[in-house]
Amino acid sequence: MTGRKEDMPSSVSGKDMSVFDHFAEAASTFASKAWFFAMCVLLILIWAPSIAIIGDVDTWQLIINTATTIVTFLMVALLQNSQTRANEAVQHKLNAIADGLADLMEAQSDQSPGLAQDMVELRDAVGLEHREGTSH
């Protein structure tokens, strides 16, 4: 295989992650827990009867709309960061599998002449030839 094991991430977290990446990872983990959802439901249950205290319906709605918009905006940015890194990790793994399969096909092509063409097609399909000259 042409790629080294350390070039292929085993997860979406690693030592070369930025401070923002670490924060986004922690936020993603935090937001994926059942108790986080329960806290969100609790917030709505607390907000709903607050109309009695606030009095003005427009202010009452503005409070929940503003709070949820801000949280949604920030969470989308954080979760997108985590999702992008997860997609990159999966792509690296798939490339490693395709590269290993192509190497195996190349080694066995003497015994099965059709494998040589299949190996070329596999490498072309996933762009392995282009990636071999660059770092992963």
N, CA, C and O atoms as a DFTB+ gen file, in Angstrom:
544 C
 N C O
     1  1       0.839      -1.167       0.000
     2  2       0.000       0.000       0.000
     3  2       0.887       1.234       0.000
     4  3       1.935       1.249       0.645
     5  1       0.473       2.260      -0.717
     6  2       1.306       3.442      -0.832
     7  2       1.138       4.410       0.331
     8  3       2.065       5.165       0.623
     9  1      -0.013       4.416       1.011
    10  2      -0.226       5.330       2.136
    11  2       0.286       4.730       3.423
    12  3       0.224       3.518       3.629
    13  1       0.793       5.588       4.288
    14  2       1.225       5.120       5.590
    15  2       0.058       5.203       6.551
    16  3      -0.813       6.061       6.408
    17  1       0.036       4.292       7.555
    18  2      -1.069       4.232       8.492
    19  2      -1.270       5.564       9.212
    20  3      -2.409       5.986       9.411
    21  1      -0.183       6.232       9.605
    22  2      -0.329       7.487      10.335
    23  2      -0.908       8.610       9.476
    24  3      -1.329       9.635      10.013
    25  1      -0.938       8.440       8.163
    26  2      -1.519       9.437       7.279
    27  2      -3.036       9.335       7.227
    28  3      -3.702      10.251       6.744
    29  1      -3.575       8.261       7.706
    30  2      -5.004       8.017       7.604
    31  2      -5.639       8.152       8.984
    32  3      -5.333       7.354       9.871
    33  1      -6.503       9.122       9.193
    34  2      -7.090       9.316      10.515
    35  2      -8.042       8.188      10.874
    36  3      -8.801       7.706      10.034
    37  1      -7.991       7.776      12.134
    38  2      -8.898       6.732      12.584
    39  2     -10.169       7.324      13.161
    40  3     -11.138       6.600      13.389
    41  1     -10.185       8.607      13.398
    42  2     -11.375       9.280      13.892
    43  2     -11.335      10.732      13.436
    44  3     -10.419      11.152      12.728
    45  1     -12.338      11.485      13.850
    46  2     -12.400      12.879      13.441
    47  2     -11.593      13.775      14.369
    48  3     -11.468      14.972      14.109
    49  1     -11.051      13.232      15.426
    50  2     -10.231      14.044      16.311
    51  2      -8.784      13.605      16.195
    52  3      -8.502      12.452      15.872
    53  1      -7.890      14.506      16.453
    54  2      -6.482      14.183      16.349
    55  2      -5.622      15.279      16.923
    56  3      -6.114      16.322      17.353
    57  1      -4.326      15.026      16.923
    58  2      -3.397      15.975      17.534
    59  2      -3.214      17.240      16.710
    60  3      -2.782      18.260      17.245
    61  1      -3.532      17.197      15.413
    62  2      -3.331      18.377      14.577
    63  2      -4.584      19.242      14.459
    64  3      -4.667      20.094      13.574
    65  1      -5.558      19.030      15.344
    66  2      -6.780      19.821      15.320
    67  2      -6.530      21.192      15.943
    68  3      -5.762      21.317      16.897
    69  1      -7.177      22.209      15.402
    70  2      -7.064      23.562      15.946
    71  2      -7.906      23.681      17.217
    72  3      -8.676      22.779      17.549
    73  1      -7.751      24.785      17.910
    74  2      -8.545      25.043      19.115
    75  2     -10.030      25.054      18.749
    76  3     -10.862      24.510      19.475
    77  1     -10.351      25.680      17.616
    78  2     -11.752      25.704      17.175
    79  2     -12.253      24.291      16.888
    80  3     -13.388      23.964      17.235
    81  1     -11.429      23.446      16.259
    82  2     -11.827      22.070      15.981
    83  2     -12.126      21.319      17.274
    84  3     -13.106      20.579      17.354
    85  1     -11.280      21.509      18.287
    86  2     -11.513      20.856      19.586
    87  2     -12.814      21.366      20.215
    88  3     -13.596      20.589      20.763
    89  1     -13.034      22.679      20.128
    90  2     -14.263      23.251      20.672
    91  2     -15.484      22.712      19.926
    92  3     -16.481      22.345      20.547
    93  1     -15.407      22.664      18.603
    94  2     -16.522      22.163      17.792
    95  2     -16.798      20.699      18.108
    96  3     -17.954      20.279      18.160
    97  1     -15.745      19.925      18.317
    98  2     -15.912      18.512      18.657
    99  2     -16.613      18.362      20.005
   100  3     -17.515      17.537      20.150
   101  1     -16.198      19.156      20.987
   102  2     -16.819      19.103      22.310
   103  2     -18.286      19.547      22.231
   104  3     -19.149      18.936      22.861
   105  1     -18.570      20.598      21.466
   106  2     -19.943      21.074      21.310
   107  2     -20.808      20.021      20.620
   108  3     -21.965      19.827      20.992
   109  1     -20.256      19.350      19.629
   110  2     -20.985      18.302      18.929
   111  2     -21.322      17.154      19.874
   112  3     -22.440      16.637      19.861
   113  1     -20.363      16.765      20.682
   114  2     -20.591      15.699      21.662
   115  2     -21.632      16.135      22.679
   116  3     -22.532      15.369      23.024
   117  1     -21.507      17.372      23.159
   118  2     -22.442      17.922      24.138
   119  2     -23.864      17.944      23.587
   120  3     -24.802      17.532      24.270
   121  1     -24.029      18.424      22.354
   122  2     -25.355      18.582      21.764
   123  2     -25.984      17.264      21.337
   124  3     -27.183      17.218      21.063
   125  1     -25.208      16.203      21.276
   126  2     -25.757      14.920      20.828
   127  2     -26.282      14.061      21.967
   128  3     -26.731      12.939      21.737
   129  1     -26.234      14.563      23.171
   130  2     -26.706      13.809      24.336
   131  2     -28.214      14.000      24.532
   132  3     -28.768      15.048      24.201
   133  1     -28.860      12.976      25.072
   134  2     -30.301      13.038      25.317
   135  2     -30.642      14.121      26.339
   136  3     -31.674      14.780      26.220
   137  1     -29.807      14.303      27.313
   138  2     -30.104      15.305      28.334
   139  2     -30.040      16.720      27.765
   140  3     -30.706      17.615      28.286
   141  1     -29.253      16.945      26.704
   142  2     -29.233      18.261      26.053
   143  2     -30.600      18.537      25.424
   144  3     -31.118      19.650      25.519
   145  1     -31.173      17.531      24.789
   146  2     -32.513      17.674      24.219
   147  2     -33.524      17.936      25.330
   148  3     -34.419      18.767      25.179
   149  1     -33.379      17.229      26.437
   150  2     -34.285      17.437      27.571
   151  2     -34.170      18.871      28.102
   152  3     -35.172      19.476      28.483
   153  1     -32.953      19.408      28.127
   154  2     -32.771      20.798      28.561
   155  2     -33.466      21.765      27.603
   156  3     -34.033      22.767      28.038
   157  1     -33.425      21.478      26.329
   158  2     -34.099      22.331      25.341
   159  2     -35.612      22.295      25.551
   160  3     -36.275      23.329      25.489
   161  1     -36.148      21.114      25.798
   162  2     -37.587      20.982      26.066
   163  2     -37.935      21.731      27.346
   164  3     -38.956      22.417      27.404
   165  1     -37.097      21.606      28.371
   166  2     -37.320      22.305      29.628
   167  2     -37.323      23.826      29.420
   168  3     -38.130      24.538      30.019
   169  1     -36.433      24.305      28.584
   170  2     -36.397      25.738      28.281
   171  2     -37.723      26.201      27.685
   172  3     -38.227      27.263      28.049
   173  1     -38.281      25.426      26.788
   174  2     -39.572      25.770      26.178
   175  2     -40.678      25.732      27.235
   176  3     -41.561      26.589      27.258
   177  1     -40.614      24.727      28.105
   178  2     -41.634      24.619      29.152
   179  2     -41.554      25.773      30.151
   180  3     -42.569      26.178      30.718
   181  1     -40.366      26.294      30.362
   182  2     -40.207      27.454      31.239
   183  2     -40.642      28.729      30.520
   184  3     -41.269      29.605      31.117
   185  1     -40.308      28.824      29.243
   186  2     -40.642      30.022      28.466
   187  2     -42.144      30.159      28.270
   188  3     -42.680      31.258      28.411
   189  1     -42.830      29.078      27.949
   190  2     -44.252      29.138      27.587
   191  2     -45.105      29.863      28.626
   192  3     -45.852      30.768      28.254
   193  1     -45.032      29.513      29.891
   194  2     -45.895      30.230      30.862
   195  2     -45.365      31.618      31.245
   196  3     -46.027      32.354      31.977
   197  1     -44.155      31.979      30.745
   198  2     -43.602      33.287      31.112
   199  2     -44.402      34.450      30.520
   200  3     -44.129      35.610      30.829
   201  1     -45.371      34.149      29.685
   202  2     -46.230      35.197      29.130
   203  2     -46.934      35.939      30.256
   204  3     -47.221      37.130      30.139
   205  1     -47.210      35.235      31.345
   206  2     -47.889      35.866      32.481
   207  2     -47.014      36.939      33.124
   208  3     -47.523      37.947      33.614
   209  1     -45.703      36.724      33.122
   210  2     -44.774      37.680      33.725
   211  2     -44.454      38.803      32.735
   212  3     -44.430      39.976      33.105
   213  1     -44.208      38.435      31.479
   214  2     -43.789      39.414      30.465
   215  2     -44.967      40.284      30.024
   216  3     -44.828      41.497      29.871
   217  1     -46.104      39.667      29.825
   218  2     -47.304      40.423      29.471
   219  2     -47.462      40.707      27.991
   220  3     -48.508      40.401      27.419
   221  1     -46.469      41.275      27.364
   222  2     -46.552      41.640      25.949
   223  2     -46.208      40.433      25.080
   224  3     -45.123      39.863      25.191
   225  1     -47.144      40.054      24.216
   226  2     -46.956      38.872      23.369
   227  2     -45.783      39.050      22.412
   228  3     -45.030      38.106      22.174
   229  1     -45.624      40.229      21.869
   230  2     -44.528      40.465      20.927
   231  2     -43.171      40.294      21.607
   232  3     -42.272      39.678      21.035
   233  1     -43.011      40.820      22.798
   234  2     -41.754      40.668      23.540
   235  2     -41.544      39.206      23.901
   236  3     -40.432      38.687      23.801
   237  1     -42.607      38.550      24.318
   238  2     -42.557      37.142      24.700
   239  2     -42.064      36.282      23.526
   240  3     -41.205      35.417      23.699
   241  1     -42.613      36.529      22.342
   242  2     -42.186      35.784      21.151
   243  2     -40.778      36.175      20.727
   244  3     -40.004      35.323      20.291
   245  1     -40.441      37.442      20.848
   246  2     -39.111      37.906      20.473
   247  2     -38.030      37.225      21.311
   248  3     -36.960      36.897      20.797
   249  1     -38.300      37.016      22.571
   250  2     -37.327      36.358      23.455
   251  2     -36.997      34.959      22.950
   252  3     -35.822      34.624      22.806
   253  1     -37.995      34.145      22.681
   254  2     -37.728      32.760      22.255
   255  2     -37.174      32.726      20.838
   256  3     -36.305      31.910      20.532
   257  1     -37.669      33.607      19.971
   258  2     -37.158      33.635      18.598
   259  2     -35.689      34.032      18.558
   260  3     -34.899      33.431      17.831
   261  1     -35.329      35.031      19.330
   262  2     -33.939      35.483      19.363
   263  2     -33.033      34.405      19.947
   264  3     -31.976      34.104      19.392
   265  1     -33.447      33.832      21.056
   266  2     -32.632      32.793      21.707
   267  2     -32.424      31.587      20.788
   268  3     -31.301      31.108      20.639
   269  1     -33.487      31.104      20.182
   270  2     -33.347      29.923      19.328
   271  2     -32.576      30.228      18.052
   272  3     -31.840      29.371      17.562
   273  1     -32.728      31.422      17.508
   274  2     -31.984      31.787      16.301
   275  2     -30.487      31.841      16.582
   276  3     -29.688      31.328      15.798
   277  1     -30.108      32.451      17.684
   278  2     -28.684      32.546      18.033
   279  2     -28.097      31.165      18.260
   280  3     -27.035      30.845      17.727
   281  1     -28.781      30.343      19.049
   282  2     -28.276      28.993      19.327
   283  2     -28.190      28.183      18.041
   284  3     -27.199      27.489      17.815
   285  1     -29.207      28.260      17.200
   286  2     -29.198      27.514      15.930
   287  2     -28.052      27.956      15.036
   288  3     -27.350      27.120      14.467
   289  1     -27.858      29.242      14.911
   290  2     -26.794      29.790      14.071
   291  2     -25.422      29.276      14.535
   292  3     -24.618      28.819      13.722
   293  1     -25.169      29.353      15.824
   294  2     -23.876      28.898      16.352
   295  2     -23.708      27.380      16.233
   296  3     -22.627      26.904      15.886
   297  1     -24.754      26.629      16.514
   298  2     -24.665      25.167      16.457
   299  2     -24.452      24.680      15.024
   300  3     -23.727      23.709      14.806
   301  1     -25.064      25.330      14.062
   302  2     -24.860      24.931      12.667
   303  2     -23.394      25.069      12.292
   304  3     -22.832      24.182      11.650
   305  1     -22.770      26.170      12.685
   306  2     -21.351      26.370      12.372
   307  2     -20.479      25.319      13.058
   308  3     -19.568      24.764      12.444
   309  1     -20.760      25.053      14.317
   310  2     -19.954      24.069      15.057
   311  2     -20.161      22.652      14.522
   312  3     -19.199      21.907      14.336
   313  1     -21.404      22.290      14.279
   314  2     -21.686      20.940      13.799
   315  2     -21.197      20.734      12.367
   316  3     -20.805      19.625      12.003
   317  1     -21.214      21.777      11.563
   318  2     -20.684      21.665      10.197
   319  2     -19.195      21.372      10.236
   320  3     -18.698      20.576       9.439
   321  1     -18.477      22.008      11.157
   322  2     -17.049      21.753      11.316
   323  2     -16.810      20.273      11.646
   324  3     -15.967      19.623      11.029
   325  1     -17.554      19.754      12.616
   326  2     -17.397      18.345      13.003
   327  2     -17.761      17.412      11.850
   328  3     -17.076      16.417      11.611
   329  1     -18.835      17.734      11.142
   330  2     -19.268      16.892      10.023
   331  2     -18.252      16.899       8.888
   332  3     -18.006      15.860       8.275
   333  1     -17.666      18.040       8.602
   334  2     -16.658      18.121       7.552
   335  2     -15.453      17.254       7.897
   336  3     -14.942      16.532       7.041
   337  1     -14.998      17.320       9.141
   338  2     -13.857      16.503       9.555
   339  2     -14.211      15.019       9.525
   340  3     -13.374      14.193       9.162
   341  1     -15.445      14.672       9.903
   342  2     -15.878      13.272       9.849
   343  2     -15.905      12.771       8.405
   344  3     -15.482      11.649       8.127
   345  1     -16.403      13.600       7.490
   346  2     -16.429      13.223       6.072
   347  2     -15.017      13.029       5.525
   348  3     -14.768      12.100       4.757
   349  1     -14.093      13.906       5.922
   350  2     -12.703      13.771       5.474
   351  2     -12.075      12.486       6.002
   352  3     -11.328      11.821       5.285
   353  1     -12.374      12.135       7.250
   354  2     -11.835      10.903       7.822
   355  2     -12.369       9.682       7.072
   356  3     -11.616       8.752       6.783
   357  1     -13.657       9.681       6.760
   358  2     -14.246       8.569       6.014
   359  2     -13.623       8.483       4.624
   360  3     -13.328       7.390       4.141
   361  1     -13.422       9.632       3.980
   362  2     -12.819       9.631       2.639
   363  2     -11.406       9.074       2.672
   364  3     -11.016       8.313       1.785
   365  1     -10.635       9.447       3.688
   366  2      -9.281       8.899       3.822
   367  2      -9.318       7.377       3.987
   368  3      -8.498       6.664       3.408
   369  1     -10.261       6.894       4.771
   370  2     -10.383       5.448       4.984
   371  2     -10.764       4.739       3.691
   372  3     -10.204       3.693       3.364
   373  1     -11.717       5.309       2.957
   374  2     -12.113       4.701       1.687
   375  2     -10.962       4.709       0.681
   376  3     -10.781       3.751      -0.069
   377  1     -10.186       5.798       0.670
   378  2      -9.018       5.850      -0.210
   379  2      -8.003       4.780       0.167
   380  3      -7.400       4.163      -0.711
   381  1      -7.809       4.556       1.455
   382  2      -6.868       3.529       1.905
   383  2      -7.338       2.141       1.476
   384  3      -6.534       1.309       1.056
   385  1      -8.635       1.897       1.582
   386  2      -9.182       0.605       1.154
   387  2      -9.014       0.429      -0.351
   388  3      -8.581      -0.628      -0.810
   389  1      -9.354       1.453      -1.115
   390  2      -9.219       1.373      -2.577
   391  2      -7.757       1.198      -2.968
   392  3      -7.450       0.430      -3.880
   393  1      -6.856       1.897      -2.295
   394  2      -5.428       1.783      -2.588
   395  2      -4.928       0.370      -2.286
   396  3      -4.181      -0.215      -3.070
   397  1      -5.353      -0.172      -1.130
   398  2      -4.956      -1.536      -0.783
   399  2      -5.509      -2.551      -1.766
   400  3      -4.811      -3.490      -2.149
   401  1      -6.751      -2.371      -2.175
   402  2      -7.357      -3.274      -3.154
   403  2      -6.642      -3.187      -4.498
   404  3      -6.406      -4.205      -5.148
   405  1      -6.302      -1.978      -4.910
   406  2      -5.580      -1.806      -6.175
   407  2      -4.207      -2.474      -6.103
   408  3      -3.775      -3.108      -7.066
   409  1      -3.522      -2.336      -4.966
   410  2      -2.226      -2.997      -4.802
   411  2      -2.365      -4.513      -4.852
   412  3      -1.532      -5.195      -5.450
   413  1      -3.410      -5.043      -4.230
   414  2      -3.662      -6.483      -4.261
   415  2      -3.982      -6.951      -5.683
   416  3      -3.509      -7.998      -6.124
   417  1      -4.787      -6.167      -6.386
   418  2      -5.121      -6.508      -7.767
   419  2      -3.871      -6.496      -8.643
   420  3      -3.707      -7.349      -9.515
   421  1      -2.997      -5.528      -8.405
   422  2      -1.756      -5.448      -9.173
   423  2      -0.872      -6.661      -8.896
   424  3      -0.263      -7.205      -9.817
   425  1      -0.796      -7.084      -7.648
   426  2       0.030      -8.233      -7.292
   427  2      -0.518      -9.527      -7.886
   428  3       0.247     -10.440      -8.198
   429  1      -1.827      -9.610      -8.042
   430  2      -2.454     -10.824      -8.572
   431  2      -2.683     -10.769     -10.081
   432  3      -3.190     -11.729     -10.662
   433  1      -2.318      -9.670     -10.717
   434  2      -2.621      -9.503     -12.145
   435  2      -1.847     -10.477     -13.033
   436  3      -2.268     -10.733     -14.162
   437  1      -0.726     -11.028     -12.556
   438  2       0.003     -12.025     -13.352
   439  2      -0.828     -13.284     -13.533
   440  3      -0.778     -13.917     -14.587
   441  1      -1.586     -13.647     -12.518
   442  2      -2.400     -14.866     -12.559
   443  2      -3.743     -14.632     -13.240
   444  3      -4.319     -15.565     -13.800
   445  1      -4.243     -13.423     -13.203
   446  2      -5.525     -13.079     -13.811
   447  2      -5.342     -11.819     -14.651
   448  3      -5.353     -10.713     -14.109
   449  1      -5.175     -11.965     -15.945
   450  2      -4.879     -10.812     -16.794
   451  2      -5.940      -9.703     -16.736
   452  3      -5.597      -8.538     -16.937
   453  1      -7.182     -10.014     -16.475
   454  2      -8.241      -9.004     -16.419
   455  2      -8.097      -8.061     -15.229
   456  3      -8.611      -6.943     -15.248
   457  1      -7.396      -8.517     -14.195
   458  2      -7.224      -7.683     -13.002
   459  2      -6.403      -6.428     -13.272
   460  3      -6.626      -5.401     -12.632
   461  1      -5.474      -6.491     -14.190
   462  2      -4.639      -5.330     -14.495
   463  2      -5.503      -4.178     -14.997
   464  3      -5.336      -3.040     -14.558
   465  1      -6.419      -4.465     -15.907
   466  2      -7.322      -3.425     -16.418
   467  2      -8.269      -2.951     -15.321
   468  3      -8.539      -1.755     -15.212
   469  1      -8.780      -3.886     -14.501
   470  2      -9.661      -3.512     -13.399
   471  2      -8.936      -2.604     -12.406
   472  3      -9.516      -1.657     -11.873
   473  1      -7.656      -2.909     -12.166
   474  2      -6.860      -2.096     -11.243
   475  2      -6.705      -0.677     -11.790
   476  3      -6.830       0.293     -11.043
   477  1      -6.436      -0.555     -13.075
   478  2      -6.294       0.767     -13.699
   479  2      -7.616       1.529     -13.589
   480  3      -7.624       2.719     -13.271
   481  1      -8.718       0.856     -13.849
   482  2     -10.035       1.497     -13.760
   483  2     -10.335       1.943     -12.327
   484  3     -10.882       3.026     -12.117
   485  1      -9.980       1.113     -11.341
   486  2     -10.188       1.475      -9.939
   487  2      -9.372       2.706      -9.573
   488  3      -9.885       3.644      -8.964
   489  1      -8.107       2.696      -9.946
   490  2      -7.245       3.846      -9.634
   491  2      -7.748       5.120     -10.328
   492  3      -7.722       6.201      -9.740
   493  1      -8.196       4.988     -11.560
   494  2      -8.733       6.154     -12.274
   495  2     -10.039       6.631     -11.633
   496  3     -10.268       7.834     -11.505
   497  1     -10.890       5.686     -11.234
   498  2     -12.201       6.033     -10.680
   499  2     -12.089       6.824      -9.382
   500  3     -12.878       7.738      -9.144
   501  1     -11.120       6.481      -8.545
   502  2     -10.994       7.174      -7.251
   503  2      -9.837       8.156      -7.236
   504  3      -9.572       8.784      -6.211
   505  1      -9.151       8.297      -8.346
   506  2      -8.083       9.283      -8.440
   507  2      -6.851       8.930      -7.630
   508  3      -6.171       9.827      -7.133
   509  1      -6.545       7.657      -7.482
   510  2      -5.403       7.245      -6.664
   511  2      -4.079       7.663      -7.265
   512  3      -3.158       8.002      -6.521
   513  1      -3.946       7.654      -8.567
   514  2      -2.677       8.019      -9.178
   515  2      -2.308       9.463      -8.846
   516  3      -1.147       9.780      -8.585
   517  1      -3.311      10.322      -8.861
   518  2      -3.068      11.736      -8.555
   519  2      -2.664      11.919      -7.103
   520  3      -1.773      12.714      -6.803
   521  1      -3.312      11.189      -6.193
   522  2      -3.033      11.341      -4.765
   523  2      -1.709      10.732      -4.338
   524  3      -1.136      11.165      -3.338
   525  1      -1.215       9.757      -5.053
   526  2       0.019       9.085      -4.640
   527  2       1.209      10.033      -4.594
   528  3       2.124       9.831      -3.796
   529  1       1.215      11.050      -5.425
   530  2       2.323      11.980      -5.449
   531  2       2.217      13.091      -4.432
   532  3       3.153      13.874      -4.267
   533  1       1.074      13.172      -3.738
   534  2       0.874      14.216      -2.741
   535  2       0.751      13.607      -1.368
   536  3       0.517      12.406      -1.233
   537  1       0.907      14.425      -0.349
   538  2       0.740      13.895       1.010
   539  2      -0.729      13.803       1.326
   540  3      -1.515      14.621       0.848
   541  1      -1.119      12.826       2.122
   542  2      -2.525      12.588       2.482
   543  2      -2.978      13.555       3.526
   544  3      -4.131      13.508       3.952
